[in-house]
């Protein structure tokens, strides 16, 4: 018998504490995300006398190190409550923010970036999405779409707020503010997750098996071809999505637009992303990941072709619409995919590998595109290549999932 899915209002009411905790964690992960750290890039470069290449290298080194550690750290979600782990990670995130505020030495910047990326982009968001994937089965898509709204809220609110504050306060003082916000999240997480259960008990009380009607370990998942068919998609979206925003000023100048005019289109991306996030969550509960995941990156093909050929801001705005479609769906579909195909018992460890790949991509993308720019391969040309990459990644996902779907206990 198919699981009964409650109405949206009933679902939100009955699960408001857990969903709010997930949303809070994804929002607080913003302090380790590229879109937030890049706000301070010019100030950091000026204070530490860094070139664009120097700052990019530091960022890549710190991010790559965090991806490596994430392989181990992400597995902690299989052993500890989200309530307990979330508190410690938020405390470490606050300390990382304070380190950025007080650090006087350029040589320590890779360590600070490592701490911000691991605790922010890595663990804070990882705890939230793993918890949603584990706690919810029939309504997993809806839970992920609601909880990951925190990402969109952060993208919409924090850059504008902190850029405005930077005209009044020193940039280092704003990192103290970020630390205080992260610390303020600790009592909220404790209050929202008063009744939260352990990963082990959840595995027994609300099981969701994967392929072959069993729970897969991380080692077993890594030996299965499906994981590696998914890697190009995981790597590409993180790499080239991050690279686009990392090189936004250069892209605007290449097109002959002001940076402010290009940034003015970001709300289109955010609104589209939120809509895609919610709709993909609803579609996920109805159709399952088998039918949706293989094709969710196709809008990126269109987006980067538009960016490569756009001559007007109106055309670029259309590119942001397609960019937002994939970005929003990416908040729900891949996170549910791991639970559906590999089960929920070891979802933290398996998802940690996927998160490590994505964090690694966010380190490689800006570096690769930056090197190509130095070699006089402009972004217009590069973005045509990026579009081709997403076609190949889509083909890889389709082949991998087509081969593995017969092993699922139930097809959505």
C-alpha positions in Angstrom: 0.0 0.0 0.0 1.3 3.4 -1.0 2.2 5.7 2.0 -0.4 8.4 2.8 0.7 11.9 2.1 -0.9 14.6 4.3 -2.1 17.9 3.0 0.4 20.7 2.9 -1.0 22.6 5.8 -1.3 19.5 7.9 2.3 18.5 7.0 3.7 21.9 7.9 1.8 22.1 11.1 2.7 18.6 12.3 6.4 18.9 11.4 6.9 22.6 12.0 9.7 22.2 14.6 11.8 19.8 12.5 11.3 21.8 9.3 12.1 25.1 11.0 15.3 23.5 12.4 16.3 22.4 8.9 15.6 25.8 7.4 17.5 27.5 10.2 20.6 25.3 9.6 20.6 25.9 5.8 20.3 29.6 6.4 23.2 29.7 8.8 25.3 27.7 6.4 25.4 30.9 4.4 28.4 32.2 6.4 30.5 29.5 4.8 29.1 29.8 1.3 30.9 31.4 -1.7 28.2 34.0 -2.2 28.7 35.4 1.3 32.5 35.1 1.5 32.9 36.8 -1.9 31.2 39.9 -0.5 34.5 40.6 1.3 36.9 39.5 -1.4 38.0 43.0 -2.3 38.5 44.0 1.3 40.4 40.8 2.1 42.7 41.3 -1.0 43.4 44.9 0.0 44.1 44.1 3.7 46.4 41.2 2.9 47.8 42.6 -0.4 46.7 39.7 -2.5 46.3 39.5 -6.2 43.2 37.9 -7.8 45.3 34.8 -8.4 46.6 34.7 -4.8 43.2 35.0 -3.3 41.8 32.4 -5.7 44.6 30.0 -4.8 44.0 30.5 -1.0 40.3 29.9 -1.5 40.8 26.8 -3.6 43.3 25.3 -1.0 41.0 25.9 1.9 38.0 24.6 0.1 39.8 21.5 -1.2 41.0 20.7 2.3 37.4 21.0 3.7 36.2 18.6 1.0 38.7 16.0 2.1 37.8 16.3 5.8 34.1 16.3 4.9 34.4 12.7 3.8 35.0 11.8 7.5 33.0 14.5 9.2 29.8 13.9 7.2 29.6 10.4 8.5 29.1 11.8 12.0 25.4 12.3 11.1 25.0 8.6 11.2 26.2 8.4 14.8 25.0 11.6 16.5 21.7 13.4 16.9 21.2 16.4 14.6 20.5 18.4 17.8 23.9 17.5 19.3 26.0 17.7 16.2 24.3 20.9 15.0 25.1 22.7 18.2 28.8 21.8 18.0 29.0 22.7 14.3 27.4 26.1 14.9 29.8 26.8 17.7 32.7 26.0 15.4 31.2 28.1 12.6 31.0 31.0 15.0 34.7 30.5 15.9 35.6 30.4 12.2 33.8 33.7 11.7 35.6 35.2 14.6 38.9 33.9 13.2 38.2 35.8 9.9 37.5 38.9 12.0 40.7 38.9 13.9 43.3 37.1 11.7 46.2 39.4 10.9 48.3 37.0 8.8 47.8 36.0 5.1 49.4 32.7 5.8 46.5 31.7 8.1 43.8 32.6 5.5 43.7 29.1 4.0 43.0 27.7 7.5 40.3 30.3 8.1 38.7 29.5 4.7 39.0 25.8 5.5 37.1 26.3 8.8 34.4 28.4 7.2 33.8 26.0 4.3 33.8 22.9 6.4 31.5 24.1 9.1 29.3 26.3 6.9 28.9 25.1 3.4 29.9 21.6 4.4 28.5 20.4 7.8 25.8 22.8 8.7 23.9 22.2 5.4 24.8 18.5 5.5 23.2 18.0 8.9 20.0 19.7 7.7 19.5 17.7 4.4 20.5 14.4 5.9 18.0 14.9 8.7 15.2 15.7 6.3 16.1 12.7 4.1 16.2 10.4 7.1 13.2 11.7 9.1 10.7 11.8 6.1 9.8 9.1 3.6 6.5 9.7 1.8 6.9 13.5 2.2 10.7 13.6 1.7 10.5 16.0 -1.3 8.3 18.4 0.6 10.5 18.3 3.6 13.7 19.0 1.6 12.0 21.8 -0.3 10.9 23.6 2.9 14.1 23.0 4.8 16.4 24.2 2.0 14.5 27.5 1.7 17.1 28.7 4.1 19.6 28.7 1.3 17.4 31.0 -0.8 16.7 33.3 2.1 20.4 33.6 2.8 21.2 34.4 -0.8 18.4 37.0 -1.0 19.0 38.7 2.4 22.6 38.5 3.5 24.5 40.0 0.5 22.4 43.1 0.3 22.4 43.5 4.1 26.1 43.1 4.6 27.1 45.2 1.6 24.9 48.0 3.0 26.5 47.5 6.5 30.0 47.6 5.0 29.5 51.2 4.1 29.1 52.0 7.8 31.2 49.3 9.6 34.6 47.8 9.1 34.5 44.5 7.2 36.0 42.6 10.1 33.3 43.8 12.5 30.7 42.3 10.2 32.3 38.9 10.7 31.8 39.3 14.4 28.1 40.0 13.6 28.1 36.7 11.6 29.6 34.9 14.5 26.9 36.3 16.9 24.1 35.2 14.5 25.6 31.7 14.3 25.7 31.6 18.1 22.1 32.8 18.4 21.1 29.8 16.3 22.3 27.4 19.0 19.5 27.9 21.5 17.0 27.9 18.6 18.2 24.5 17.4 18.0 23.1 20.9 14.5 24.4 21.3 13.2 23.2 17.9 14.7 19.7 18.3 13.7 19.0 21.9 12.0 15.7 20.7 14.6 14.8 18.1 15.5 11.1 18.0 18.8 9.4 17.3 19.9 8.3 13.8 19.8 4.7 15.0 16.3 4.8 16.3 15.1 6.6 13.2 16.6 3.9 11.1 14.3 1.4 12.8 11.2 3.5 13.3 11.0 5.1 9.9 13.1 2.9 7.6 13.5 3.6 3.9 15.3 0.9 2.1 17.3 1.4 -1.1 18.2 -0.8 -4.0 17.7 -4.6 -3.4 15.5 -3.8 -0.4 18.4 -3.1 1.9 20.5 -0.3 3.4 23.9 0.3 1.6 27.1 1.2 3.4 29.3 3.9 2.0 31.9 1.3 0.9 29.2 -0.6 -1.0 27.9 2.6 -2.6 31.3 3.6 -3.8 31.7 0.1 -5.4 28.4 0.5 -7.2 28.6 2.1 -10.7 25.6 4.4 -10.1 27.6 6.6 -7.7 30.3 7.3 -10.3 27.7 8.0 -13.0 26.4 10.7 -10.7 29.8 12.3 -10.0 30.0 14.5 -13.2 26.6 16.1 -12.3 27.6 16.6 -8.7 31.0 18.1 -9.7 29.8 20.2 -12.6 26.9 22.1 -11.0 29.0 23.0 -8.0 32.1 23.9 -10.1 30.5 26.0 -12.8 27.7 27.5 -10.6 30.3 28.7 -8.2 32.6 29.9 -11.0 29.8 32.0 -12.5 29.3 34.0 -9.3 33.0 34.1 -8.5 33.7 35.8 -11.9 30.6 37.9 -12.0 32.4 41.2 -12.2 34.6 40.1 -15.1 31.5 38.6 -16.9 29.7 42.0 -16.6 32.7 43.9 -17.9 33.1 41.4 -20.8 29.5 42.1 -21.8 29.8 45.9 -21.4 27.4 46.0 -18.4 27.9 47.5 -15.0 28.4 45.1 -12.2 25.5 46.6 -10.3 23.2 46.0 -13.3 24.1 42.3 -13.4 23.6 41.9 -9.7 20.2 43.5 -10.1 19.2 40.4 -12.0 20.0 38.1 -9.1 16.6 38.3 -7.6 15.2 36.7 -10.7 17.5 33.8 -10.1 16.5 33.6 -6.4 12.7 33.8 -7.1 13.0 31.2 -9.8 15.1 29.0 -7.6 12.6 29.1 -4.7 9.7 28.2 -7.1 11.7 25.3 -8.6 12.6 24.2 -5.1 9.0 24.0 -4.0 7.7 22.5 -7.2 10.4 19.9 -7.4 9.7 18.8 -3.9 6.0 18.3 -4.8 6.9 16.5 -8.0 9.4 14.4 -6.1 6.8 13.0 -3.7 4.5 12.3 -6.7 7.0 10.9 -9.3 10.1 9.9 -7.4 13.8 10.5 -8.2 14.0 7.9 -11.0 11.9 10.0 -13.4 13.2 13.4 -12.4 16.9 13.3 -11.5 18.3 12.3 -14.9 17.0 15.5 -16.6 17.1 18.2 -13.9 20.4 19.7 -15.2 19.2 20.3 -18.7 18.1 23.9 -17.9 21.8 24.6 -17.2 22.6 23.8 -20.8 20.2 26.5 -22.0 21.4 28.9 -19.2 25.0 28.8 -20.2 24.3 29.0 -23.9 22.3 32.1 -23.2 25.1 33.6 -21.0 27.6 32.9 -23.8 25.6 34.7 -26.4 23.7 37.3 -24.4 24.2 40.9 -25.6 21.5 42.5 -23.4 20.5 42.3 -19.8 17.0 41.2 -20.8 18.5 38.1 -22.5 20.8 37.5 -19.5 17.7 37.6 -17.3 16.3 34.7 -19.2 19.5 32.8 -18.6 19.0 33.4 -14.8 15.6 31.8 -15.1 17.0 28.6 -16.5 19.9 28.7 -14.0 17.4 29.1 -11.2 15.4 26.1 -12.4 18.3 23.7 -11.9 19.6 25.4 -8.8 16.2 25.1 -7.1 15.7 21.5 -8.1 19.2 20.7 -6.9 18.2 21.5 -3.3 15.7 18.6 -3.3 16.3 16.0 -6.0 19.9 14.8 -5.3 19.4 14.8 -1.6 16.4 12.5 -1.9 18.1 10.5 -4.6 20.7 9.1 -2.1 18.0 7.9 0.3 15.9 6.4 -2.4 18.6 4.4 -4.0 20.9 3.6 -1.0 18.5 3.6 1.9 18.6 5.8 5.0 20.6 3.8 7.6 24.0 5.1 6.3 22.7 8.1 4.4 25.0 10.5 6.3 28.2 8.7 5.3 27.0 8.3 1.7 25.8 11.9 1.4 29.1 13.0 2.9 30.9 11.6 -0.1 28.5 13.5 -2.4 29.0 16.7 -0.4 32.8 16.3 -0.6 32.6 16.0 -4.4 30.5 19.2 -4.5 32.8 21.1 -2.2 35.7 20.0 -4.3 33.9 21.2 -7.4 33.4 24.7 -5.8 37.2 24.8 -5.4 38.0 23.6 -8.9 35.5 25.7 -10.8 36.8 29.2 -10.1 40.4 28.0 -10.5 39.9 26.3 -13.8 37.9 29.2 -15.3 40.4 31.7 -13.9 43.4 29.9 -15.5 41.5 29.8 -18.9 40.8 33.6 -18.6 44.5 34.2 -18.0 45.1 32.0 -21.2 42.8 34.5 -23.0 39.9 32.1 -23.3 37.0 34.4 -22.4 33.9 33.4 -20.5 31.7 33.5 -23.6 33.8 30.7 -25.1 34.1 28.8 -21.9 30.3 28.9 -21.3 29.7 27.1 -24.5 32.0 24.4 -23.3 30.2 24.4 -19.9 26.9 23.8 -21.7 28.4 20.8 -23.5 29.6 19.5 -20.1 26.1 19.6 -18.7 24.8 17.6 -21.7 27.4 14.9 -21.0 26.6 14.9 -17.3 22.9 14.5 -18.1 23.7 11.6 -20.3 25.8 10.0 -17.6 22.9 10.3 -15.0 20.4 8.9 -17.5 22.6 5.8 -18.2 23.4 5.2 -14.5 19.9 5.5 -13.3 18.5 3.5 -16.2 20.9 0.7 -15.3 20.2 0.8 -11.5 16.4 1.4 -11.4 15.6 -2.4 -11.7 17.3 -2.9 -8.4 14.9 -0.6 -6.6 12.4 -2.4 -4.3 9.6 -0.1 -5.5 9.6 2.3 -8.5 8.0 5.6 -7.9 
